[in-house]
Amino acid sequence: MSLRAWIAVCVLWVGVDLGNPQAWAESSASSKELAPEVLLLARAKYHMAQIFAHQPDYVCVETVVRSRRQAPARRYQHMDTVRLEVALVGGKEMFSWPGSRQFEVSDLRELLPTGTVSHGEFALHARAVFLSPYVQYRYAGEEPRDGRLLVRYDYWVPLMGSGYRVRVGEAEATVAYYGSFWVDRSSLDLVRLDVIATEIPPHLGLLAVRNSIEYRRMKIGTGEFLLPSRAVVWVEDFVGNESRNEIEFHDCRQYVGESVISFEPPPEPAEGHTTDQRPEARAERTLRLPPGVSVELRLETELDSERAAIGDLIQATVVSPVRYKGAVILPKGAVVEGRLIQIHKLRWRGNYFAVLLQLESIEVPPYRGPFEAVLEYIPAFVGFGGRLVTDPGEIRWLDLQMPEFASYRNRPGFAAFYVKSERLRLPVGTRMIWRSQPKDSLQWGVQ
């Protein structure tokens, strides 16, 4: 099985009532039969439960460097870099692209349809290990590290008590897991948590899934809280292919309601009313392109494979006024915004880059609406040393390597193309020719 298929590793944490951990620790302390390491575990669990209980809802930028190797003897090869925002709100992990108006995605497949992705590292793994009643623990000794004395405990979570799900494509299964965690002997703060999946069903085609998460105290607002700082996720299949995600959490801040988050479906409209009152829905109805008009765009954001990350904002402007039935419907300079969805390097008779852009909205103040157009072609690059792949046979061969990528071609709002180059650099000024194709050709114009 190829790791090019979408792989997701996630944790579903189900809240449990553990009673009063402090009372448990105090009653344990009064018992002469309990060993010191058991009492220390009780104190550590209570300490972490208090941290979880008093931790504010918060948001961090998550940067993921994804790489893979074909066999253990070979070095990892960089695939791409992903940048997104992750929020912990009401005990749930939510995701969005940086700068988005809403955190509305709890399944990363909606943002990252290809490659290996995971969640749980931000909060749910630790909560499951310290709060679930199904976890079994074993003292594993003390270890000095970076000038601190750490205490290690091994743990095991059986399948019946696990919320750890692994997906490969459409196949999915809940797995048992085990691992270790290290806490500071003095402060009882969690320092590191390792999570290893076991009892993985054969139909997933995976040999191993491992996570390692590190923690440190960070300032959020006026307080200081224990948060994950970095993590590494490894996935290996039966034939020896491995993928690795190196994750950094940074620029954390308290969530104060700057985004609209809802865990429930929107209410049904009253009988006889169909108006959608959501802000994003109102914006999408304000400006719609008529069908069949040509729009030439100029890229205003440089794309460089050595600096760009999936999720980065991109901007383009309309090159010349767009007319329809004699009237200007888009003026020169109208702004189109979107994101870099994929920038993937692959090797097939040389080095190629698969580039996927999504243009989401067009703005002519005070109007704004969706950019519903299909990419027709990209003229020759200006000041760019790479070669845009236009040969149909060459494109077909590359599509065989990346079938998920090929599915985006000719979809409204998406630009999917290949460039043959050692390093991808799309300069400011790159032109793209689009033709409008609204979802509903009967509803267009300014409303």
C-alpha positions as CSV (number, residue, x, y, z in Angstrom):
1,M,0.0,0.0,0.0
2,S,1.3,3.4,-0.9
3,L,1.5,6.2,1.8
4,R,0.4,8.6,-0.9
5,A,-3.2,7.5,0.0
6,W,-4.7,9.8,2.6
7,I,-3.9,8.6,6.1
8,A,-5.5,10.1,9.2
9,V,-4.7,9.4,12.8
10,C,-7.1,10.9,15.3
11,V,-8.2,10.6,18.9
12,L,-11.8,10.8,20.1
13,W,-11.8,11.7,23.8
14,V,-14.9,11.0,25.7
15,G,-15.3,13.0,28.9
16,V,-15.5,10.9,32.1
17,D,-16.3,11.7,35.7
18,L,-13.4,10.7,37.8
19,G,-14.8,12.0,41.0
20,N,-12.5,14.0,43.2
21,P,-8.9,13.3,42.3
22,Q,-7.7,15.2,45.3
23,A,-9.7,13.1,47.7
24,W,-8.3,10.0,46.0
25,A,-4.8,11.3,46.4
26,E,-5.4,12.2,50.1
27,S,-7.0,8.8,50.9
28,S,-4.1,7.1,49.1
29,A,-1.6,9.1,51.1
30,S,-3.2,7.8,54.3
31,S,-2.7,4.2,53.3
32,K,0.6,2.6,54.3
33,E,0.1,-0.1,51.7
34,L,0.6,2.1,48.6
35,A,4.1,2.5,47.3
36,P,5.5,6.1,46.8
37,E,5.4,5.8,43.0
38,V,1.6,5.1,43.2
39,L,1.1,8.2,45.4
40,L,3.2,10.2,42.9
41,L,1.0,9.0,40.1
42,A,-2.1,10.1,41.9
43,R,-0.6,13.5,42.5
44,A,0.5,13.8,38.8
45,K,-3.0,12.8,37.6
46,Y,-4.7,15.3,39.9
47,H,-2.2,18.0,38.8
48,M,-2.9,17.4,35.1
49,A,-6.7,17.2,35.8
50,Q,-6.5,20.7,37.4
51,I,-4.5,22.0,34.4
52,F,-7.1,20.7,32.0
53,A,-10.0,22.1,34.1
54,H,-8.5,25.6,34.3
55,Q,-7.0,25.8,30.9
56,P,-8.7,28.5,28.8
57,D,-9.9,27.9,25.2
58,Y,-6.9,28.7,23.1
59,V,-5.7,28.9,19.5
60,C,-2.2,28.1,18.1
61,V,-0.6,28.1,14.7
62,E,0.3,24.6,13.7
63,T,3.2,24.1,11.2
64,V,3.6,20.6,9.9
65,V,6.6,19.4,7.8
66,R,5.6,16.3,6.0
67,S,8.2,13.8,4.6
68,R,8.4,10.2,3.7
69,R,10.9,7.4,2.7
70,Q,10.5,4.3,0.7
71,A,12.6,2.0,3.0
72,P,14.2,2.3,6.4
73,A,17.7,2.4,4.8
74,R,16.9,5.6,2.8
75,R,16.7,9.2,4.1
76,Y,13.4,11.0,4.5
77,Q,12.4,13.2,1.5
78,H,10.5,16.4,2.2
79,M,7.0,16.4,0.7
80,D,5.5,19.7,1.8
81,T,4.9,22.1,4.6
82,V,1.4,22.8,6.0
83,R,0.4,25.8,8.0
84,L,-3.0,26.0,9.7
85,E,-4.6,27.1,13.0
86,V,-5.9,24.7,15.6
87,A,-8.2,25.7,18.5
88,L,-9.3,23.9,21.6
89,V,-12.8,25.1,22.4
90,G,-15.1,23.3,24.8
91,G,-12.8,20.3,24.9
92,K,-12.9,19.9,21.1
93,E,-10.1,20.3,18.5
94,M,-11.1,22.6,15.6
95,F,-9.1,23.6,12.5
96,S,-9.0,26.4,10.0
97,W,-6.6,28.0,7.6
98,P,-4.6,30.9,9.0
99,G,-6.7,34.1,9.0
100,S,-10.0,32.4,8.3
101,R,-13.1,33.9,9.8
102,Q,-14.3,30.7,11.3
103,F,-13.1,27.5,13.0
104,E,-15.6,25.1,11.6
105,V,-13.6,22.0,10.6
106,S,-13.1,19.1,13.0
107,D,-12.0,16.6,10.3
108,L,-8.7,17.6,8.7
109,R,-9.7,15.7,5.5
110,E,-11.8,18.8,4.7
111,L,-8.6,20.9,4.6
112,L,-6.0,18.4,3.6
113,P,-7.4,15.8,1.2
114,T,-4.0,14.2,0.5
115,G,-1.0,13.0,2.5
116,T,-0.7,12.0,6.1
117,V,-2.5,14.1,8.7
118,S,-3.3,13.6,12.4
119,H,-4.9,15.3,15.3
120,G,-5.0,14.6,19.0
121,E,-1.5,15.9,19.6
122,F,-2.9,19.4,20.4
123,A,-4.9,18.2,23.5
124,L,-6.9,15.0,23.2
125,H,-4.1,12.5,23.6
126,A,-3.0,13.9,27.0
127,R,-6.6,14.2,28.2
128,A,-7.3,10.6,27.3
129,V,-4.2,9.2,29.0
130,F,-4.7,11.2,32.3
131,L,-8.5,11.3,32.6
132,S,-9.8,8.0,31.1
133,P,-10.7,5.3,33.7
134,Y,-9.6,2.6,31.3
135,V,-5.9,3.4,31.4
136,Q,-3.5,1.0,33.2
137,Y,-0.2,2.4,34.5
138,R,3.2,1.0,35.5
139,Y,6.1,2.9,37.2
140,A,9.2,2.9,35.0
141,G,11.8,4.8,37.0
142,E,13.4,8.2,37.1
143,E,15.5,9.8,34.4
144,P,17.6,13.0,34.5
145,R,17.0,15.2,31.4
146,D,18.1,18.8,30.7
147,G,18.9,19.5,34.3
148,R,15.6,18.2,35.6
149,L,14.6,14.9,37.2
150,L,11.8,13.3,35.3
151,V,9.6,10.4,36.4
152,R,8.5,7.9,33.7
153,Y,5.3,5.9,33.7
154,D,4.3,3.4,31.1
155,Y,0.6,3.0,30.3
156,W,-1.8,0.8,28.3
157,V,-5.3,1.5,27.0
158,P,-7.3,-1.6,25.9
159,L,-9.4,-1.6,22.7
160,M,-12.7,-1.5,24.7
161,G,-11.7,1.8,26.4
162,S,-10.0,3.4,23.4
163,G,-11.2,6.3,21.3
164,Y,-8.1,6.2,19.0
165,R,-9.2,5.9,15.4
166,V,-7.0,5.3,12.4
167,R,-8.1,5.9,8.8
168,V,-6.6,5.0,5.5
169,G,-8.6,6.4,2.6
170,E,-12.2,5.3,3.4
171,A,-11.1,2.4,5.7
172,E,-11.3,3.2,9.4
173,A,-10.8,1.3,12.7
174,T,-10.5,1.9,16.4
175,V,-7.2,0.6,17.9
176,A,-5.8,0.0,21.3
177,Y,-2.6,1.9,22.2
178,Y,0.1,2.1,24.8
179,G,3.2,4.2,25.5
180,S,5.0,6.3,28.2
181,F,4.8,9.7,29.7
182,W,7.4,11.7,31.6
183,V,6.5,14.3,34.3
184,D,8.7,16.7,36.2
185,R,9.5,15.3,39.6
186,S,9.1,18.7,41.3
187,S,6.4,20.5,39.4
188,L,4.5,17.3,38.2
189,D,4.1,19.1,34.8
190,L,3.9,16.7,31.8
191,V,7.1,16.9,29.7
192,R,6.6,14.2,27.1
193,L,4.0,11.8,26.0
194,D,4.5,8.8,23.6
195,V,1.5,7.1,22.0
196,I,1.9,3.8,20.0
197,A,-1.0,2.2,18.3
198,T,-1.5,-1.6,18.6
199,E,-4.0,-4.2,17.4
200,I,-4.2,-2.4,14.1
201,P,-6.6,-4.4,11.8
202,P,-4.9,-5.9,8.7
203,H,-7.3,-4.3,6.3
204,L,-5.7,-0.8,7.0
205,G,-2.4,-2.0,5.6
206,L,-0.4,-0.4,8.4
207,L,2.4,-1.9,10.4
208,A,2.9,0.9,12.9
209,V,1.6,4.4,14.0
210,R,3.6,6.3,16.6
211,N,3.3,9.8,18.2
212,S,5.7,11.7,20.4
213,I,4.5,15.0,22.0
214,E,6.6,17.5,24.0
215,Y,5.1,20.1,26.4
216,R,6.2,23.3,27.9
217,R,4.7,26.3,29.7
218,M,3.6,29.2,27.4
219,K,2.0,32.5,28.1
220,I,-1.6,33.0,27.0
221,G,-2.9,36.4,27.9
222,T,-1.9,37.2,31.4
223,G,-1.5,33.6,32.5
224,E,1.0,30.8,31.9
225,F,-0.3,27.4,30.8
226,L,1.2,24.0,30.0
227,L,0.7,23.4,26.2
228,P,2.1,21.1,23.5
229,S,5.1,22.7,21.8
230,R,6.1,20.1,19.2
231,A,5.2,16.6,18.1
232,V,6.3,13.9,15.6
233,V,4.0,11.3,14.0
234,W,5.4,8.3,12.2
235,V,3.3,5.9,10.0
236,E,4.7,2.7,8.4
237,D,2.9,0.4,6.1
238,F,3.4,-3.3,5.4
239,V,6.0,-2.9,2.6
240,G,8.3,-0.6,4.6
241,N,7.1,2.9,3.3
242,E,7.2,5.4,6.1
243,S,5.7,8.9,6.5
244,R,6.7,11.4,9.1
245,N,5.0,14.6,10.2
246,E,7.0,17.0,12.3
247,I,4.7,19.4,14.1
248,E,5.4,22.7,15.8
249,F,2.8,24.7,17.8
250,H,3.5,28.4,18.1
251,D,2.0,31.9,18.3
252,C,-0.6,30.6,20.8
253,R,-3.3,33.0,22.1
254,Q,-6.5,32.8,24.1
255,Y,-9.7,32.2,22.1
256,V,-11.9,35.2,22.8
257,G,-14.6,34.7,20.2
258,E,-13.0,36.3,17.2
259,S,-14.4,33.4,15.2
260,V,-17.8,31.9,15.1
261,I,-17.7,28.3,16.2
262,S,-20.7,26.0,16.3
263,F,-20.8,22.3,17.1
264,E,-24.4,22.0,16.2
265,P,-26.1,22.0,12.8
266,P,-27.7,25.4,11.9
267,P,-31.4,25.7,13.0
268,E,-34.0,24.9,10.4
269,P,-35.7,28.1,9.0
270,A,-39.2,28.8,9.9
271,E,-41.9,27.6,7.5
272,G,-42.0,29.8,4.4
273,H,-38.6,31.3,5.0
274,T,-35.4,30.2,3.3
275,T,-33.1,33.1,4.1
276,D,-29.7,32.0,5.4
277,Q,-28.6,34.5,8.0
278,R,-24.9,33.4,8.3
279,P,-22.4,36.1,7.4
280,E,-20.6,33.9,4.9
281,A,-23.9,33.1,3.2
282,R,-24.8,36.8,2.9
283,A,-21.4,37.5,1.4
284,E,-21.7,34.8,-1.2
285,R,-25.0,36.3,-2.4
286,T,-23.7,39.8,-2.9
287,L,-21.6,39.3,-6.0
288,R,-21.9,36.5,-8.6
289,L,-20.2,36.3,-12.0
290,P,-22.4,35.6,-15.1
291,P,-21.5,32.4,-17.0
292,G,-18.9,32.3,-19.7
293,V,-16.9,35.5,-19.2
294,S,-13.1,35.4,-19.4
295,V,-11.2,36.7,-16.4
296,E,-7.4,37.3,-16.6
297,L,-5.7,37.4,-13.2
298,R,-2.3,38.5,-12.1
299,L,-0.7,36.7,-9.2
300,E,0.3,39.2,-6.5
301,T,1.8,36.6,-4.1
302,E,5.1,34.9,-4.9
303,L,5.1,31.2,-4.5
304,D,8.5,29.7,-3.6
305,S,8.8,26.0,-2.8
306,E,11.5,26.6,-0.1
307,R,9.3,29.1,1.8
308,A,5.7,28.5,1.0
309,A,3.4,26.3,3.1
310,I,0.1,24.7,2.4
311,G,-2.6,27.0,3.8
312,D,-0.8,30.3,3.0
313,L,-3.0,33.1,1.7
314,I,-2.6,34.0,-2.0
315,Q,-3.9,37.1,-3.8
316,A,-4.5,37.9,-7.4
317,T,-5.9,40.9,-9.2
318,V,-8.0,41.3,-12.3
319,V,-5.7,42.5,-15.2
320,S,-8.3,44.3,-17.3
321,P,-12.0,45.3,-16.9
322,V,-14.4,42.4,-17.4
323,R,-17.4,43.3,-19.5
324,Y,-20.8,41.5,-19.9
325,K,-23.4,42.8,-22.4
326,G,-21.5,46.1,-22.7
327,A,-21.3,46.8,-18.9
328,V,-18.2,46.5,-16.7
329,I,-18.9,43.8,-14.1
330,L,-15.4,43.6,-12.7
331,P,-13.1,46.6,-12.7
332,K,-9.3,46.4,-13.2
333,G,-7.6,45.7,-9.9
334,A,-10.5,43.7,-8.4
335,V,-9.0,41.4,-5.7
336,V,-9.3,37.6,-5.8
337,E,-8.2,35.8,-2.7
338,G,-7.5,32.1,-2.0
339,R,-5.0,29.7,-0.6
340,L,-2.2,27.3,-1.5
341,I,-3.7,23.9,-1.1
342,Q,-0.8,21.7,-2.3
343,I,2.8,22.1,-3.4
344,H,4.2,18.6,-3.7
345,K,7.5,17.6,-5.1
346,L,7.7,14.3,-7.0
347,R,10.3,12.5,-9.1
348,W,9.5,11.0,-12.5
349,R,12.2,11.4,-15.1
350,G,13.3,14.5,-13.3
351,N,11.9,16.8,-10.6
352,Y,8.4,18.0,-10.8
353,F,6.1,20.1,-8.6
354,A,2.3,19.5,-8.4
355,V,0.7,22.9,-7.5
356,L,-2.9,23.2,-6.4
357,L,-4.3,26.7,-5.7
358,Q,-7.9,27.4,-4.6
359,L,-9.3,30.9,-5.4
360,E,-12.2,31.4,-3.0
361,S,-13.5,34.9,-3.2
362,I,-13.6,38.0,-5.4
363,E,-14.1,41.5,-3.9
364,V,-15.3,44.7,-5.5
365,P,-15.9,46.9,-2.4
366,P,-18.4,46.9,-0.9
367,Y,-19.4,43.7,-2.7
368,R,-17.8,40.3,-2.2
369,G,-18.7,36.8,-3.5
370,P,-17.3,33.4,-4.5
371,F,-14.9,33.1,-7.4
372,E,-16.7,30.5,-9.5
373,A,-14.5,30.1,-12.6
374,V,-12.5,27.3,-14.3
375,L,-8.8,27.7,-15.1
376,E,-8.4,27.6,-18.9
377,Y,-4.6,28.1,-19.2
378,I,-1.5,29.7,-17.8
379,P,0.6,31.8,-20.3
380,A,4.4,31.5,-20.2
381,F,5.9,32.3,-16.9
382,V,7.8,35.6,-16.7
383,G,11.2,35.5,-15.0
384,F,10.8,31.8,-14.1
385,G,13.3,29.1,-15.0
386,G,10.9,26.1,-14.7
387,R,8.8,24.6,-17.4
388,L,5.0,24.5,-17.2
389,V,3.9,20.9,-18.2
390,T,1.5,21.1,-21.1
391,D,2.1,17.9,-23.0
392,P,-1.0,15.7,-22.5
393,G,1.0,12.5,-22.4
394,E,3.3,13.9,-19.7
395,I,0.4,15.1,-17.7
396,R,-1.3,11.7,-17.9
397,W,1.9,10.0,-16.5
398,L,2.1,12.5,-13.6
399,D,-1.6,12.0,-12.9
400,L,-1.0,8.3,-12.4
401,Q,1.4,9.2,-9.6
402,M,-1.1,11.6,-8.0
403,P,-4.7,10.5,-8.8
404,E,-6.1,12.7,-5.9
405,F,-4.5,15.7,-7.4
406,A,-5.8,15.1,-10.9
407,S,-9.4,15.0,-9.6
408,Y,-9.2,18.8,-8.9
409,R,-8.5,19.7,-12.6
410,N,-11.4,21.6,-14.2
411,R,-13.1,22.1,-10.9
412,P,-14.4,25.7,-10.4
413,G,-12.0,27.8,-8.3
414,F,-9.1,25.4,-8.4
415,A,-5.8,25.7,-10.4
416,A,-4.1,22.3,-10.7
417,F,-0.9,22.2,-12.7
418,Y,2.6,20.6,-12.9
419,V,5.9,22.4,-13.2
420,K,9.2,20.7,-14.0
421,S,11.9,22.3,-12.0
422,E,14.4,21.7,-9.2
423,R,12.8,24.6,-7.3
424,L,9.4,26.0,-7.8
425,R,9.2,29.8,-8.0
426,L,6.0,31.4,-9.3
427,P,6.8,35.2,-9.4
428,V,4.5,38.1,-8.8
429,G,3.0,38.9,-12.2
430,T,2.3,35.3,-13.2
431,R,-0.9,35.4,-15.4
432,M,-3.8,32.9,-15.3
433,I,-6.8,32.9,-17.7
434,W,-10.1,31.7,-16.2
435,R,-13.7,31.4,-17.5
436,S,-16.6,31.9,-15.2
437,Q,-18.8,28.9,-14.4
438,P,-21.2,29.8,-11.6
439,K,-22.9,26.9,-9.7
440,D,-26.3,28.4,-10.6
441,S,-26.2,30.3,-13.9
442,L,-29.7,31.7,-13.2
443,Q,-28.5,33.7,-10.2
444,W,-25.7,36.1,-10.9
445,G,-25.0,39.8,-10.5
446,V,-24.9,42.2,-7.6
447,Q,-27.6,41.5,-5.0
